[in-house]
Amino acid sequence: INEMAKKKVETTRQKKEEIAQKQANHELVKAQKQAVNAYKKEKRMQKKKK
């Protein structure tokens, strides 16, 4: 019985870690997109100034 409980705890922890990883990945992608957009915007502004 103890072994089964341990296994269940392990898989639950792994699933939680996977979900956390996916969320972190999503945040990273979002941040990168924002950075790229800001960079493009800056480039456009510089062109307009000239």
C-alpha distance matrix in Angstrom:
0.0 3.8 5.5 5.3 6.4 8.8 10.1 10.8 12.6 14.4 15.7 16.7 18.5 20.2 21.3 22.8 24.5 26.0 27.3 28.8 30.4 31.9 33.3 34.7 36.2 37.8 39.3 40.7 42.3 43.8 45.2 46.7 48.3 49.8 51.1 52.7 54.3 55.7 57.1 58.8 60.2 61.6 63.2 64.8 66.2 67.7 69.5 70.9 72.3 74.3
3.8 0.0 3.8 5.4 5.1 6.2 8.7 9.9 10.6 12.3 14.4 15.4 16.5 18.4 20.1 21.1 22.6 24.4 25.9 27.0 28.5 30.4 31.7 32.8 34.5 36.3 37.5 38.8 40.6 42.2 43.3 44.8 46.7 48.1 49.2 50.9 52.6 53.8 55.2 57.0 58.4 59.7 61.4 63.1 64.3 65.8 67.6 69.1 70.4 72.4
5.5 3.8 0.0 3.8 5.4 5.1 6.2 8.6 9.9 10.5 12.4 14.2 15.3 16.5 18.4 20.0 21.0 22.5 24.4 25.7 26.8 28.6 30.3 31.4 32.7 34.6 36.2 37.1 38.8 40.6 41.8 43.1 45.0 46.6 47.6 49.1 51.0 52.3 53.5 55.3 56.8 58.1 59.6 61.4 62.8 64.1 65.9 67.5 68.8 70.7
5.3 5.4 3.8 0.0 3.8 5.4 5.1 6.2 8.6 9.8 10.7 12.2 14.2 15.3 16.5 18.3 19.9 21.0 22.6 24.3 25.6 27.0 28.7 30.1 31.4 33.0 34.7 35.9 37.4 39.1 40.6 41.9 43.5 45.1 46.4 47.9 49.5 51.0 52.3 53.9 55.4 56.9 58.4 60.0 61.5 63.0 64.6 66.1 67.6 69.5
6.4 5.1 5.4 3.8 0.0 3.8 5.4 5.1 6.2 8.6 10.1 10.5 12.3 14.3 15.4 16.5 18.3 20.0 21.2 22.5 24.2 25.9 27.1 28.5 30.1 31.7 33.1 34.5 36.2 37.6 38.9 40.5 42.2 43.6 44.9 46.6 48.1 49.4 50.9 52.6 53.9 55.3 57.1 58.7 59.9 61.5 63.3 64.7 66.0 68.1
8.8 6.2 5.1 5.4 3.8 0.0 3.8 5.4 5.1 6.2 8.8 9.9 10.5 12.3 14.3 15.3 16.4 18.3 20.1 21.0 22.4 24.4 25.8 26.7 28.4 30.3 31.5 32.6 34.5 36.1 37.3 38.7 40.6 42.0 43.1 44.8 46.5 47.7 49.0 50.9 52.4 53.6 55.2 57.0 58.2 59.6 61.5 63.0 64.3 66.2
10.1 8.7 6.2 5.1 5.4 3.8 0.0 3.8 5.4 5.0 6.2 8.5 9.8 10.5 12.3 14.2 15.2 16.4 18.4 19.9 20.8 22.5 24.4 25.5 26.7 28.6 30.3 31.2 32.8 34.6 36.0 37.1 38.9 40.6 41.7 43.2 44.9 46.4 47.6 49.3 50.9 52.2 53.7 55.4 56.9 58.3 59.9 61.5 62.9 64.8
10.8 9.9 8.6 6.2 5.1 5.4 3.8 0.0 3.8 5.4 5.3 6.1 8.5 9.9 10.6 12.2 14.2 15.3 16.6 18.3 19.8 21.1 22.6 24.2 25.6 27.0 28.7 30.1 31.6 33.1 34.6 36.1 37.6 39.1 40.6 42.0 43.5 45.0 46.5 48.1 49.5 51.0 52.6 54.1 55.5 57.1 58.8 60.2 61.7 63.7
12.6 10.6 9.9 8.6 6.2 5.1 5.4 3.8 0.0 3.8 5.6 5.1 6.1 8.6 9.9 10.5 12.2 14.2 15.4 16.4 18.2 20.0 21.1 22.3 24.1 25.7 27.0 28.4 30.2 31.6 32.8 34.4 36.2 37.5 38.8 40.5 42.1 43.3 44.8 46.6 47.9 49.2 51.0 52.6 53.8 55.3 57.2 58.6 59.9 62.0
14.4 12.3 10.5 9.8 8.6 6.2 5.0 5.4 3.8 0.0 3.8 5.4 5.1 6.2 8.6 9.9 10.5 12.3 14.3 15.3 16.3 18.4 20.0 20.9 22.3 24.3 25.7 26.6 28.4 30.2 31.3 32.6 34.5 36.1 37.1 38.7 40.5 41.8 43.0 44.8 46.4 47.6 49.2 51.0 52.3 53.7 55.4 57.0 58.3 60.2
15.7 14.4 12.4 10.7 10.1 8.8 6.2 5.3 5.6 3.8 0.0 3.8 5.4 5.0 6.1 8.5 9.7 10.4 12.3 14.1 15.0 16.4 18.3 19.7 20.7 22.4 24.3 25.4 26.8 28.5 30.1 31.2 32.9 34.6 35.9 37.2 38.9 40.5 41.7 43.3 44.8 46.3 47.8 49.4 50.9 52.4 54.0 55.5 57.0 58.9
16.7 15.4 14.2 12.2 10.5 9.9 8.5 6.1 5.1 5.4 3.8 0.0 3.8 5.4 5.1 6.2 8.6 9.9 10.6 12.3 14.1 15.4 16.6 18.3 19.9 21.2 22.7 24.3 25.8 27.1 28.7 30.2 31.7 33.2 34.6 36.2 37.6 39.1 40.7 42.2 43.5 45.1 46.7 48.2 49.5 51.2 52.9 54.2 55.7 57.8
18.5 16.5 15.3 14.2 12.3 10.5 9.8 8.5 6.1 5.1 5.4 3.8 0.0 3.8 5.4 5.1 6.1 8.6 9.9 10.5 12.1 14.2 15.3 16.3 18.1 19.9 21.0 22.3 24.2 25.7 26.8 28.4 30.2 31.5 32.7 34.5 36.1 37.3 38.7 40.6 41.9 43.2 44.9 46.6 47.8 49.3 51.2 52.6 53.8 55.9
20.2 18.4 16.5 15.3 14.3 12.3 10.5 9.9 8.6 6.2 5.0 5.4 3.8 0.0 3.8 5.4 5.0 6.1 8.6 9.8 10.3 12.3 14.2 15.1 16.2 18.3 19.9 20.7 22.4 24.2 25.5 26.6 28.5 30.2 31.2 32.7 34.5 35.9 37.1 38.8 40.4 41.7 43.2 44.9 46.4 47.8 49.4 51.0 52.4 54.3
21.3 20.1 18.4 16.5 15.4 14.3 12.3 10.6 9.9 8.6 6.1 5.1 5.4 3.8 0.0 3.8 5.4 5.0 6.2 8.6 9.7 10.6 12.4 14.1 15.2 16.5 18.5 19.8 21.0 22.6 24.3 25.6 27.0 28.7 30.2 31.6 33.0 34.7 36.1 37.5 39.0 40.6 42.1 43.6 45.1 46.7 48.3 49.7 51.3 53.2
22.8 21.1 20.0 18.3 16.5 15.3 14.2 12.2 10.5 9.9 8.5 6.2 5.1 5.4 3.8 0.0 3.8 5.4 5.2 6.1 8.5 9.9 10.6 12.2 14.1 15.3 16.6 18.3 20.0 21.1 22.5 24.3 25.8 27.1 28.6 30.3 31.7 33.0 34.6 36.3 37.5 39.0 40.7 42.2 43.4 45.1 46.9 48.2 49.6 51.7
24.5 22.6 21.0 19.9 18.3 16.4 15.2 14.2 12.2 10.5 9.7 8.6 6.1 5.0 5.4 3.8 0.0 3.8 5.4 5.0 6.0 8.6 9.8 10.3 12.0 14.1 15.2 16.2 18.2 19.8 20.8 22.3 24.2 25.6 26.7 28.4 30.1 31.3 32.6 34.5 35.9 37.1 38.8 40.6 41.8 43.2 45.1 46.6 47.9 49.8
26.0 24.4 22.5 21.0 20.0 18.3 16.4 15.3 14.2 12.3 10.4 9.9 8.6 6.1 5.0 5.4 3.8 0.0 3.8 5.4 5.0 6.2 8.6 9.8 10.4 12.2 14.3 15.1 16.4 18.3 19.8 20.9 22.5 24.3 25.6 26.8 28.5 30.2 31.4 32.9 34.5 36.0 37.4 39.0 40.6 42.0 43.6 45.2 46.7 48.5
27.3 25.9 24.4 22.6 21.2 20.1 18.4 16.6 15.4 14.3 12.3 10.6 9.9 8.6 6.2 5.2 5.4 3.8 0.0 3.8 5.4 5.1 6.2 8.6 9.8 10.5 12.4 14.2 15.3 16.5 18.4 19.9 21.2 22.7 24.4 25.8 27.1 28.7 30.3 31.7 33.0 34.7 36.3 37.6 39.0 40.8 42.4 43.7 45.3 47.3
28.8 27.0 25.7 24.3 22.5 21.0 19.9 18.3 16.4 15.3 14.1 12.3 10.5 9.8 8.6 6.1 5.0 5.4 3.8 0.0 3.8 5.5 5.1 6.1 8.5 9.8 10.6 12.2 14.3 15.3 16.5 18.3 20.0 21.1 22.5 24.4 25.8 26.9 28.6 30.4 31.5 32.9 34.7 36.3 37.4 39.1 40.9 42.2 43.5 45.7
30.4 28.5 26.8 25.6 24.2 22.4 20.8 19.8 18.2 16.3 15.0 14.1 12.1 10.3 9.7 8.5 6.0 5.0 5.4 3.8 0.0 3.8 5.4 5.1 6.0 8.5 9.9 10.4 12.2 14.1 15.2 16.3 18.3 19.9 20.9 22.4 24.3 25.6 26.8 28.6 30.1 31.4 32.9 34.7 36.0 37.4 39.2 40.7 42.1 44.0
31.9 30.4 28.6 27.0 25.9 24.4 22.5 21.1 20.0 18.4 16.4 15.4 14.2 12.3 10.6 9.9 8.6 6.2 5.1 5.5 3.8 0.0 3.8 5.4 5.0 6.1 8.6 9.7 10.5 12.2 14.2 15.2 16.5 18.4 19.9 21.0 22.5 24.3 25.6 27.0 28.5 30.2 31.6 33.0 34.6 36.2 37.7 39.1 40.8 42.7
33.3 31.7 30.3 28.7 27.1 25.8 24.4 22.6 21.1 20.0 18.3 16.6 15.3 14.2 12.4 10.6 9.8 8.6 6.2 5.1 5.4 3.8 0.0 3.8 5.4 5.0 6.3 8.6 9.9 10.5 12.3 14.2 15.4 16.6 18.4 20.0 21.1 22.6 24.4 25.9 26.9 28.6 30.4 31.7 33.0 34.8 36.5 37.6 39.2 41.3
34.7 32.8 31.4 30.1 28.5 26.7 25.5 24.2 22.3 20.9 19.7 18.3 16.3 15.1 14.1 12.2 10.3 9.8 8.6 6.1 5.1 5.4 3.8 0.0 3.8 5.4 5.1 6.2 8.7 9.8 10.5 12.3 14.3 15.3 16.4 18.4 20.0 21.0 22.5 24.4 25.6 26.9 28.7 30.4 31.5 33.0 34.9 36.3 37.6 39.6
36.2 34.5 32.7 31.4 30.1 28.4 26.7 25.6 24.1 22.3 20.7 19.9 18.1 16.2 15.2 14.1 12.0 10.4 9.8 8.5 6.0 5.0 5.4 3.8 0.0 3.8 5.4 5.0 6.2 8.6 9.8 10.5 12.3 14.2 15.2 16.5 18.3 19.9 21.0 22.6 24.3 25.7 27.0 28.7 30.3 31.7 33.2 34.9 36.3 38.2
37.8 36.3 34.6 33.0 31.7 30.3 28.6 27.0 25.7 24.3 22.4 21.2 19.9 18.3 16.5 15.3 14.1 12.2 10.5 9.8 8.5 6.1 5.0 5.4 3.8 0.0 3.8 5.4 5.2 6.2 8.6 9.9 10.6 12.4 14.3 15.4 16.5 18.4 20.0 21.2 22.5 24.3 25.9 27.1 28.6 30.4 31.9 33.2 34.9 36.9
39.3 37.5 36.2 34.7 33.1 31.5 30.3 28.7 27.0 25.7 24.3 22.7 21.0 19.9 18.5 16.6 15.2 14.3 12.4 10.6 9.9 8.6 6.3 5.1 5.4 3.8 0.0 3.8 5.5 5.0 6.1 8.6 9.9 10.5 12.2 14.3 15.3 16.4 18.3 20.0 20.9 22.4 24.4 25.8 26.9 28.7 30.5 31.7 33.0 35.2
40.7 38.8 37.1 35.9 34.5 32.6 31.2 30.1 28.4 26.6 25.4 24.3 22.3 20.7 19.8 18.3 16.2 15.1 14.2 12.2 10.4 9.7 8.6 6.2 5.0 5.4 3.8 0.0 3.8 5.4 5.1 6.1 8.6 9.9 10.5 12.3 14.2 15.3 16.4 18.4 19.9 21.0 22.6 24.5 25.7 27.1 28.9 30.4 31.7 33.6
42.3 40.6 38.8 37.4 36.2 34.5 32.8 31.6 30.2 28.4 26.8 25.8 24.2 22.4 21.0 20.0 18.2 16.4 15.3 14.3 12.2 10.5 9.9 8.7 6.2 5.2 5.5 3.8 0.0 3.8 5.4 5.1 6.2 8.6 9.8 10.5 12.3 14.2 15.3 16.5 18.2 19.9 21.1 22.6 24.3 25.8 27.2 28.8 30.5 32.2
43.8 42.2 40.6 39.1 37.6 36.1 34.6 33.1 31.6 30.2 28.5 27.1 25.7 24.2 22.6 21.1 19.8 18.3 16.5 15.3 14.1 12.2 10.5 9.8 8.6 6.2 5.0 5.4 3.8 0.0 3.8 5.4 5.2 6.2 8.7 10.0 10.6 12.3 14.3 15.4 16.4 18.3 20.1 21.2 22.5 24.5 26.0 27.1 28.8 30.9
45.2 43.3 41.8 40.6 38.9 37.3 36.0 34.6 32.8 31.3 30.1 28.7 26.8 25.5 24.3 22.5 20.8 19.8 18.4 16.5 15.2 14.2 12.3 10.5 9.8 8.6 6.1 5.1 5.4 3.8 0.0 3.8 5.5 5.1 6.2 8.7 9.9 10.5 12.3 14.3 15.2 16.4 18.4 20.0 21.0 22.6 24.6 25.9 27.1 29.2
46.7 44.8 43.1 41.9 40.5 38.7 37.1 36.1 34.4 32.6 31.2 30.2 28.4 26.6 25.6 24.3 22.3 20.9 19.9 18.3 16.3 15.2 14.2 12.3 10.5 9.9 8.6 6.1 5.1 5.4 3.8 0.0 3.8 5.4 5.0 6.2 8.6 9.8 10.5 12.3 14.1 15.2 16.6 18.5 19.9 21.2 22.8 24.6 25.9 27.7
48.3 46.7 45.0 43.5 42.2 40.6 38.9 37.6 36.2 34.5 32.9 31.7 30.2 28.5 27.0 25.8 24.2 22.5 21.2 20.0 18.3 16.5 15.4 14.3 12.3 10.6 9.9 8.6 6.2 5.2 5.5 3.8 0.0 3.8 5.4 5.1 6.1 8.6 9.8 10.6 12.2 14.1 15.3 16.6 18.3 20.0 21.3 22.7 24.5 26.4
49.8 48.1 46.6 45.1 43.6 42.0 40.6 39.1 37.5 36.1 34.6 33.2 31.5 30.2 28.7 27.1 25.6 24.3 22.7 21.1 19.9 18.4 16.6 15.3 14.2 12.4 10.5 9.9 8.6 6.2 5.1 5.4 3.8 0.0 3.8 5.5 5.1 6.1 8.5 9.9 10.4 12.2 14.2 15.3 16.4 18.4 20.1 21.1 22.6 24.9
51.1 49.2 47.6 46.4 44.9 43.1 41.7 40.6 38.8 37.1 35.9 34.6 32.7 31.2 30.2 28.6 26.7 25.6 24.4 22.5 20.9 19.9 18.4 16.4 15.2 14.3 12.2 10.5 9.8 8.7 6.2 5.0 5.4 3.8 0.0 3.8 5.4 5.1 6.1 8.7 9.8 10.5 12.4 14.4 15.3 16.6 18.6 20.1 21.2 23.2
52.7 50.9 49.1 47.9 46.6 44.8 43.2 42.0 40.5 38.7 37.2 36.2 34.5 32.7 31.6 30.3 28.4 26.8 25.8 24.4 22.4 21.0 20.0 18.4 16.5 15.4 14.3 12.3 10.5 10.0 8.7 6.2 5.1 5.5 3.8 0.0 3.8 5.4 5.0 6.2 8.6 9.8 10.6 12.4 14.3 15.4 16.8 18.6 20.2 21.8
54.3 52.6 51.0 49.5 48.1 46.5 44.9 43.5 42.1 40.5 38.9 37.6 36.1 34.5 33.0 31.7 30.1 28.5 27.1 25.8 24.3 22.5 21.1 20.0 18.3 16.5 15.3 14.2 12.3 10.6 9.9 8.6 6.1 5.1 5.4 3.8 0.0 3.8 5.4 5.1 6.1 8.5 9.9 10.6 12.3 14.3 15.5 16.7 18.5 20.5
55.7 53.8 52.3 51.0 49.4 47.7 46.4 45.0 43.3 41.8 40.5 39.1 37.3 35.9 34.7 33.0 31.3 30.2 28.7 26.9 25.6 24.3 22.6 21.0 19.9 18.4 16.4 15.3 14.2 12.3 10.5 9.8 8.6 6.1 5.1 5.4 3.8 0.0 3.8 5.5 5.0 6.1 8.7 9.9 10.5 12.4 14.4 15.4 16.6 18.9
57.1 55.2 53.5 52.3 50.9 49.0 47.6 46.5 44.8 43.0 41.7 40.7 38.7 37.1 36.1 34.6 32.6 31.4 30.3 28.6 26.8 25.6 24.4 22.5 21.0 20.0 18.3 16.4 15.3 14.3 12.3 10.5 9.8 8.5 6.1 5.0 5.4 3.8 0.0 3.8 5.4 5.1 6.3 8.7 9.9 10.7 12.6 14.5 15.6 17.2
58.8 57.0 55.3 53.9 52.6 50.9 49.3 48.1 46.6 44.8 43.3 42.2 40.6 38.8 37.5 36.3 34.5 32.9 31.7 30.4 28.6 27.0 25.9 24.4 22.6 21.2 20.0 18.4 16.5 15.4 14.3 12.3 10.6 9.9 8.7 6.2 5.1 5.5 3.8 0.0 3.8 5.4 5.0 6.3 8.7 9.9 10.7 12.5 14.5 15.9
60.2 58.4 56.8 55.4 53.9 52.4 50.9 49.5 47.9 46.4 44.8 43.5 41.9 40.4 39.0 37.5 35.9 34.5 33.0 31.5 30.1 28.5 26.9 25.6 24.3 22.5 20.9 19.9 18.2 16.4 15.2 14.1 12.2 10.4 9.8 8.6 6.1 5.0 5.4 3.8 0.0 3.8 5.4 5.1 6.2 8.7 10.0 10.7 12.5 14.8
61.6 59.7 58.1 56.9 55.3 53.6 52.2 51.0 49.2 47.6 46.3 45.1 43.2 41.7 40.6 39.0 37.1 36.0 34.7 32.9 31.4 30.2 28.6 26.9 25.7 24.3 22.4 21.0 19.9 18.3 16.4 15.2 14.1 12.2 10.5 9.8 8.5 6.1 5.1 5.4 3.8 0.0 3.8 5.4 5.1 6.3 8.8 10.0 10.7 12.9
63.2 61.4 59.6 58.4 57.1 55.2 53.7 52.6 51.0 49.2 47.8 46.7 44.9 43.2 42.1 40.7 38.8 37.4 36.3 34.7 32.9 31.6 30.4 28.7 27.0 25.9 24.4 22.6 21.1 20.1 18.4 16.6 15.3 14.2 12.4 10.6 9.9 8.7 6.3 5.0 5.4 3.8 0.0 3.8 5.4 5.2 6.4 8.8 10.1 11.2
64.8 63.1 61.4 60.0 58.7 57.0 55.4 54.1 52.6 51.0 49.4 48.2 46.6 44.9 43.6 42.2 40.6 39.0 37.6 36.3 34.7 33.0 31.7 30.4 28.7 27.1 25.8 24.5 22.6 21.2 20.0 18.5 16.6 15.3 14.4 12.4 10.6 9.9 8.7 6.3 5.1 5.4 3.8 0.0 3.8 5.4 5.1 6.3 8.8 10.3
66.2 64.3 62.8 61.5 59.9 58.2 56.9 55.5 53.8 52.3 50.9 49.5 47.8 46.4 45.1 43.4 41.8 40.6 39.0 37.4 36.0 34.6 33.0 31.5 30.3 28.6 26.9 25.7 24.3 22.5 21.0 19.9 18.3 16.4 15.3 14.3 12.3 10.5 9.9 8.7 6.2 5.1 5.4 3.8 0.0 3.8 5.4 5.1 6.3 9.0
67.7 65.8 64.1 63.0 61.5 59.6 58.3 57.1 55.3 53.7 52.4 51.2 49.3 47.8 46.7 45.1 43.2 42.0 40.8 39.1 37.4 36.2 34.8 33.0 31.7 30.4 28.7 27.1 25.8 24.5 22.6 21.2 20.0 18.4 16.6 15.4 14.3 12.4 10.7 9.9 8.7 6.3 5.2 5.4 3.8 0.0 3.8 5.4 5.2 6.7
69.5 67.6 65.9 64.6 63.3 61.5 59.9 58.8 57.2 55.4 54.0 52.9 51.2 49.4 48.3 46.9 45.1 43.6 42.4 40.9 39.2 37.7 36.5 34.9 33.2 31.9 30.5 28.9 27.2 26.0 24.6 22.8 21.3 20.1 18.6 16.8 15.5 14.4 12.6 10.7 10.0 8.8 6.4 5.1 5.4 3.8 0.0 3.8 5.5 5.5
70.9 69.1 67.5 66.1 64.7 63.0 61.5 60.2 58.6 57.0 55.5 54.2 52.6 51.0 49.7 48.2 46.6 45.2 43.7 42.2 40.7 39.1 37.6 36.3 34.9 33.2 31.7 30.4 28.8 27.1 25.9 24.6 22.7 21.1 20.1 18.6 16.7 15.4 14.5 12.5 10.7 10.0 8.8 6.3 5.1 5.4 3.8 0.0 3.8 5.5
72.3 70.4 68.8 67.6 66.0 64.3 62.9 61.7 59.9 58.3 57.0 55.7 53.8 52.4 51.3 49.6 47.9 46.7 45.3 43.5 42.1 40.8 39.2 37.6 36.3 34.9 33.0 31.7 30.5 28.8 27.1 25.9 24.5 22.6 21.2 20.2 18.5 16.6 15.6 14.5 12.5 10.7 10.1 8.8 6.3 5.2 5.5 3.8 0.0 3.8
74.3 72.4 70.7 69.5 68.1 66.2 64.8 63.7 62.0 60.2 58.9 57.8 55.9 54.3 53.2 51.7 49.8 48.5 47.3 45.7 44.0 42.7 41.3 39.6 38.2 36.9 35.2 33.6 32.2 30.9 29.2 27.7 26.4 24.9 23.2 21.8 20.5 18.9 17.2 15.9 14.8 12.9 11.2 10.3 9.0 6.7 5.5 5.5 3.8 0.0
